[in-house]
Every structure is written in structure tokens, then in C-alpha cells.
Amino acid sequence: MSPAIGFRVWRIDEMLTGPRLASPHRYAVWLPGVALKAECQDDWGAPALANPHRKQPGLTSPIEGCTCGIYAYHEANQMVEAITSRLVGGAVLAWGRLTIHQEGFRAEFARPLALCYAPESAAIALARVADVYSLPVLDASHIAVFAAEFGESYLPAAEPSDDWTARLGTSVRRVFSSWLRG
């Protein structure tokens, strides 16, 4: 299985050693030059260090029926929609064990490939963190093409719907979304 490409958001955590990318929902800091390894967590944030998978010992993260793993969207536009004034977006390369879902995936290992500009991004903070990680900062409309050079998308095929109105609504949203973004 080839490495997967995905798109996600981070918060910028200002640490004593400089800005770091961090999970927006849990305390997980991505170290520059080091791949992040998924760990099953106990409660909200404390790693279960003694036995990472108390419910299912011996299994590697991510596992079915658990929320562990490094999350990423399949498509860049989902990531762009999740960016806020407090979150930055970017592309990741993921490998190891993957749990694939319709909107995205959870991975065992991941590392950032690039960060992206978005209207709400704080440009100075984005430039500082990109420098720390030696990452390019790209326009959001180009990040998917850049990421495709490193791995594959594992976006599942769309499930056919008998409801033609649902298909029409999805098509109209995509057309207007791409038209409004220019």
C-alpha cells in the first residue's frame, strides 16, 4: 500500500523553543523532522503509556471501534472549510495502518508536507511555523497537486444514490463552490 496523502488543520502552539504544529483537539505536538506516531489515549489527552490499548491489547493504532489515529481529510476543500483564524491547514503524508472513512482517514504515522494560505490565516505565524518545519506554504488551490507528488488519495468511490435530488444537490454545491473560489 502506497503512502496516503491527506489534508488537515493544526493549531500553532507557541512553545519556549518556537512555534509548533499541534492537534486542535488533543495535546499532540508534531515535532519538526519527526513523523508523528498515533497512540491510543486515555480520557482527553493523557497517553495510556503502560498499555496503550487497554481495550484491545497488542493492536496497532488506529483500530476499529476506537477514535485513535492521526486524522486527515481526503480532499483539500474539506480542510480549507475547517480553517479558522486560530487554525492553519496543510497536507500530510500518512503510512502504516490506515482506517479509511468516507470523509477521510486515520493513520498510524504522518508527517506534514506543506502548509497553505487561507483568507483567515495569520500570515506571520504561518510563515514562522513553516520556517521551523522547513515546509513550503502554498495557495490552498495548489496544495492537492503538490501533495499528489508524494502519495495516493484513498478517497472511496462515491456510493450510488437512488435519490436523484441528493445527487443534484451535491453537484450544485460543488459547481457553486468551485465557481465562488475562482
C-alpha positions as CSV (number, residue, x, y, z in Angstrom):
1,M,0.0,0.0,0.0
2,S,1.4,3.4,-1.0
3,P,1.6,6.2,1.4
4,A,-1.7,8.2,1.7
5,I,-2.0,11.9,1.2
6,G,-4.5,13.8,3.3
7,F,-5.3,17.3,4.4
8,R,-5.8,18.5,8.0
9,V,-5.7,21.5,10.3
10,W,-3.5,22.3,13.2
11,R,-3.3,25.0,15.9
12,I,0.0,26.8,16.3
13,D,1.3,26.1,19.8
14,E,3.8,28.8,20.9
15,M,6.4,26.8,22.9
16,L,9.7,28.0,24.5
17,T,11.6,26.6,21.6
18,G,9.4,28.3,19.0
19,P,6.1,27.7,17.2
20,R,4.9,24.1,16.8
21,L,2.1,22.4,14.9
22,A,-0.3,20.8,17.4
23,S,-3.6,18.9,17.2
24,P,-6.6,21.2,17.6
25,H,-8.4,18.7,19.8
26,R,-5.8,16.9,21.9
27,Y,-2.4,17.6,23.3
28,A,-0.2,16.2,20.5
29,V,2.6,18.3,19.2
30,W,4.2,17.5,15.8
31,L,8.0,17.8,16.2
32,P,10.0,19.2,13.2
33,G,11.6,16.5,11.1
34,V,10.0,13.6,13.1
35,A,7.0,11.6,12.0
36,L,4.1,11.6,14.4
37,K,3.0,8.1,15.6
38,A,-0.5,7.6,16.7
39,E,-1.2,6.5,20.3
40,C,-4.4,5.3,21.8
41,Q,-5.2,7.9,24.5
42,D,-6.8,7.5,27.9
43,D,-9.5,10.1,28.6
44,W,-8.8,13.5,27.0
45,G,-5.1,13.8,26.4
46,A,-3.2,11.6,28.8
47,P,-1.4,8.8,26.9
48,A,-2.0,5.4,28.2
49,L,1.7,4.7,28.4
50,A,1.6,1.5,30.4
51,N,-0.7,-0.3,28.0
52,P,-1.7,1.9,25.0
53,H,-4.7,-0.3,24.1
54,R,-6.3,-1.4,27.3
55,K,-9.4,-2.4,25.5
56,Q,-7.6,-4.4,22.8
57,P,-4.1,-5.2,23.8
58,G,-1.5,-5.8,21.1
59,L,-3.2,-3.9,18.3
60,T,-1.6,-1.0,16.5
61,S,-3.3,2.3,16.3
62,P,-5.7,3.2,14.6
63,I,-8.2,0.4,15.4
64,E,-11.8,0.0,14.5
65,G,-14.2,0.9,17.3
66,C,-11.7,3.5,18.8
67,T,-11.0,7.1,18.0
68,C,-7.3,6.8,18.0
69,G,-5.1,7.7,15.0
70,I,-3.9,10.7,13.1
71,Y,-6.9,12.3,11.3
72,A,-6.9,13.7,7.8
73,Y,-9.4,14.6,5.2
74,H,-9.3,13.1,1.7
75,E,-9.9,16.4,-0.1
76,A,-8.2,19.8,0.4
77,N,-11.5,21.7,0.2
78,Q,-12.7,20.0,3.4
79,M,-9.5,21.2,5.1
80,V,-10.0,24.7,3.8
81,E,-13.5,24.8,5.2
82,A,-12.1,23.8,8.6
83,I,-9.5,26.6,8.7
84,T,-10.3,29.4,11.1
85,S,-8.4,32.4,12.5
86,R,-7.0,30.0,15.1
87,L,-6.2,27.0,12.8
88,V,-3.8,26.6,9.9
89,G,-4.2,23.9,7.2
90,G,-1.9,21.7,5.2
91,A,-1.1,18.5,3.5
92,V,0.2,15.3,5.2
93,L,1.8,12.1,4.1
94,A,0.5,9.1,6.1
95,W,1.5,5.5,6.2
96,G,1.4,2.4,8.3
97,R,-2.0,1.2,9.4
98,L,-4.8,3.2,7.9
99,T,-8.5,3.2,8.7
100,I,-10.3,4.7,5.7
101,H,-13.7,6.5,6.1
102,Q,-15.8,8.4,3.5
103,E,-14.6,11.9,4.6
104,G,-11.0,11.0,5.5
105,F,-8.8,8.5,7.2
106,R,-7.0,7.8,10.5
107,A,-3.3,6.8,10.2
108,E,-0.6,5.2,12.3
109,F,2.1,7.6,11.1
110,A,2.1,11.0,9.4
111,R,4.3,14.0,8.7
112,P,3.4,17.4,7.2
113,L,4.2,18.0,3.6
114,A,3.1,21.7,3.1
115,L,1.1,24.4,4.8
116,C,-1.4,26.6,2.9
117,Y,-2.6,30.1,2.8
118,A,-6.3,30.7,3.6
119,P,-8.1,34.0,4.0
120,E,-8.3,33.6,7.8
121,S,-4.7,32.5,8.3
122,A,-2.4,34.7,10.3
123,A,0.4,35.1,7.7
124,I,3.2,35.9,10.2
125,A,2.5,32.9,12.4
126,L,2.1,30.7,9.3
127,A,5.5,31.8,7.9
128,R,7.2,31.3,11.3
129,V,5.9,27.7,11.7
130,A,6.7,26.9,8.1
131,D,10.3,28.0,8.7
132,V,10.6,25.8,11.8
133,Y,9.4,22.8,9.9
134,S,11.1,23.7,6.5
135,L,7.7,23.4,4.8
136,P,6.5,25.2,1.7
137,V,3.5,27.5,2.1
138,L,1.2,27.2,-0.9
139,D,-2.1,28.6,-2.0
140,A,-4.9,26.3,-0.9
141,S,-5.9,25.8,-4.6
142,H,-2.5,24.2,-5.4
143,I,-1.8,22.1,-2.3
144,A,-3.6,19.0,-3.6
145,V,-1.5,18.9,-6.8
146,F,1.7,19.3,-4.7
147,A,0.7,16.5,-2.3
148,A,-0.1,14.1,-5.1
149,E,3.6,14.0,-5.9
150,F,4.2,12.2,-2.6
151,G,1.5,9.6,-2.3
152,E,-2.0,8.5,-3.2
153,S,-5.5,9.5,-2.3
154,Y,-7.6,6.8,-0.8
155,L,-10.9,8.5,-1.3
156,P,-13.5,5.8,-1.5
157,A,-15.7,5.7,-4.6
158,A,-19.0,7.6,-4.1
159,E,-21.8,5.4,-3.0
160,P,-24.6,5.4,-5.7
161,S,-27.8,7.0,-4.5
162,D,-31.3,6.3,-5.8
163,D,-32.3,9.8,-4.7
164,W,-31.6,12.0,-7.7
165,T,-32.3,15.1,-5.6
166,A,-29.4,14.3,-3.3
167,R,-27.1,13.8,-6.2
168,L,-28.2,17.1,-7.8
169,G,-27.7,19.0,-4.5
170,T,-24.2,17.6,-4.2
171,S,-23.4,18.5,-7.8
172,V,-24.8,22.1,-7.5
173,R,-22.8,22.7,-4.2
174,R,-19.6,21.6,-5.9
175,V,-20.2,23.7,-9.0
176,F,-21.0,26.8,-7.0
177,S,-18.2,26.2,-4.5
178,S,-15.6,26.0,-7.3
179,W,-17.1,28.9,-9.1
180,L,-17.1,31.1,-6.0
181,R,-13.5,30.2,-5.2
182,G,-12.5,31.3,-8.7
